[in-house]
Amino acid sequence: MGSHLVCLGVVVSLAAVGGCSSDPVPERDTTPVRTSYPAATAGGACVFFDYDAIEKAIGARFDVAAASQSAQTTTCVVQSDDADLPDLTLAISKTSADADVFKTDVMPDKGATAIKNLGLAAYQAPVAAAKDAGAGVEICWLTKDKRLMSLRFTGALDAPAPPKSFAGKLVALAKEVETAKAPKQP
């Protein structure tokens, strides 16, 4: 912010030194220009997301991504730039757990359904609506390369819960995420 003010001050000073001119001031287009950067530009777990692939898989369009990292966990949240919800969150953590530990210690005892053909072990579970968020679905799985991955869709406030068929769409997206290759760091 400070560097912008300094730069603005220099521009204003230079304009004042230039004095008055009879040349007309060109009109400026003040219409904002919308740019759409790929989700991967946010870094973190966002490198595994592609807006078009998400829309194709689950039917929801997102165009804003934010990443975060804490210790060995990296996350990404995508949402629309004009609404906080719905959103889609991907969290990835390194783990030493095996499939048995995943099934006994990670998979919820109630409400979760095991998923076949996703990682070493996986489940899907409904996510109840909260005071500030709608209902959703979570897919969680243990990858063959010892990562714990969670993909969670949270619906808009007061929106109906996603239909049961939506979990299958989220599983298909989870399979794409698991097989996506992160770009090499420079």
Stockholm file with secondary structure:
# STOCKHOLM 1.0

chainA/1-186         MGSHLVCLGVVVSLAAVGGCSSDPVPERDTTPVRTSYPAATAGGACVFFDYDAIEKAIGARFDVAAASQSAQTTTCVVQSDDADLPDLTLAISKTSADADVFKTDVMPDKGATAIKNLGLAAYQAPVAAAKDAGAGVEICWLTKDKRLMSLRFTGALDAPAPPKSFAGKLVALAKEVETAKAPKQP
#=GR chainA/1-186 SS CHHHHHHHHHHHHHHHHTCCCSSCCCCCCCSCCCCCCCGGGGCGGGGGCCHHHHHHHHSCCCCEEEEEEETTEEEEEEECTTCSCSEEEEEEEECCCCHHHIIIIISCSSSCEECSSSSSEEEEEEECCBTTBCCEEEEEEECTTSEEEEEEEECCTTCCCCCHHHHHHHHHHHHHHHHCCCCCCC
#=GC SS_cons         CHHHHHHHHHHHHHHHHTCCCSSCCCCCCCSCCCCCCCGGGGCGGGGGCCHHHHHHHHSCCCCEEEEEEETTEEEEEEECTTCSCSEEEEEEEECCCCHHHIIIIISCSSSCEECSSSSSEEEEEEECCBTTBCCEEEEEEECTTSEEEEEEEECCTTCCCCCHHHHHHHHHHHHHHHHCCCCCCC
//
